[in-house]
Amino acid sequence: MVGGRAPAFWFRTQLIRTRATKIEKEIPNVLLLQIILSRTDQRISVAVDLLPPLLRGWFEKCFPEWSLPNRLVLKACEDGWDQEFQIEKSAYATWKSLQGIRIPRYFAELMYRGIKAILLSDIGGARVGEPAGALLDKEEFRRLIKDTLSDLAQLGALPYDNRLENLHIVGDKIMAVDFEMVDEVASASQIQYLTDWLAELYGNRQQDLLNSGTIGE
């Protein structure tokens, strides 16, 4: 998959047209999509916005394809990664009540260029460990990541791939992405250990950026 104009694909009753760019060169199966609305799409969107609140809520629940945000993330299944693809789908189901709060919103599984993929919300924010995402005080980061991990753990699971790059600072909270592998929660000490480990990683990354002059004191 390459950047630029992506072929249209169907999501339920709507033909989705997008422009696609790779989020990372090293991760070619994850694309950031910018939706391109046709005139018909625009008219339908305006009509939906004019519906009474109760009717609009019903319509959006029954036809979510007509109330998508302008920016989305599409994650295609990598060759030979069918099990991980299913695990990630199951993780979004497990954490359904936290979608849009601690993790991206999951919209659907669909076919993209003949490959099965999942359609997610773009949470934006700053990736932890990158300069824009390394400005928090270490103890503030520790507090925020513990809140996130605790919320996820309450539903019985935690992400397995806990790299800083899989965490985003979005407003006043931390959100997580990438759930191709998950761990069952065994004890409260597991949350504390992971919190301390990530806080240490964050502190070391922040210090490296300070030493290099990439970020200021």
C-alpha positions, 0 to 999 in steps of 0.5 A: 500500500502506498501513500496518495489517493487510495481506491474507494472501498465500501463500508456498509451502505457507503462508498468511502473515498479517501486520500491515504498516507502511511503513518510510518514507513516501517509500518506499511499496513497502517494508513491515515485516511482523509475522507473525500466526500462526494456531493451526494455524501455532503447532502446526506451529511447535512440532512443527518445533521438537521435531524431531531436529536433522537432520530439522529441518534437512531440513524447514527447507530443504525448507519454509522457509515454516514457519521464517520469523522473526516480522519480515520486509521485503516489497519490491514492484516499483515501476511501470516498475521491472521491470529494477531488480527483476530486478537486485535478485533477481540481486544476492541470488543473487550474494551468497547466501553473505553473506545474513544476514551482510552483507545481508538473507536472501532468502526468495522472490519472491511476489505481494502485492496483485497486484504481484510482490515479494521477501520478505526478513529484517528486519536491524534495527539502526540506519540509518547517518546517523540519530542511533542510527546515527551514534555510531561513531568515524569511523575505526571506521566506516571499518574496518567499512564496508571489511570489508563492501564487501570481502566483497561485492566478493569475489563480483564486485559492489558496491551502486550506491546507496551512500547512508548510509540503505542501511547498517545498523549491526547489532551489531558489523558493517555490513549493506547493503540496496537493490540495484536497481542494482549495479556490477561490481568493476573494481579494489581501488582501487574499494573504497578510494575507496568506503570513503573517500567513505562515511567522509567522508559519515558524518563530515559527517553525524555532525558535523551531528548534533553541531552540532544537539545531536541527539547528544552528544560 
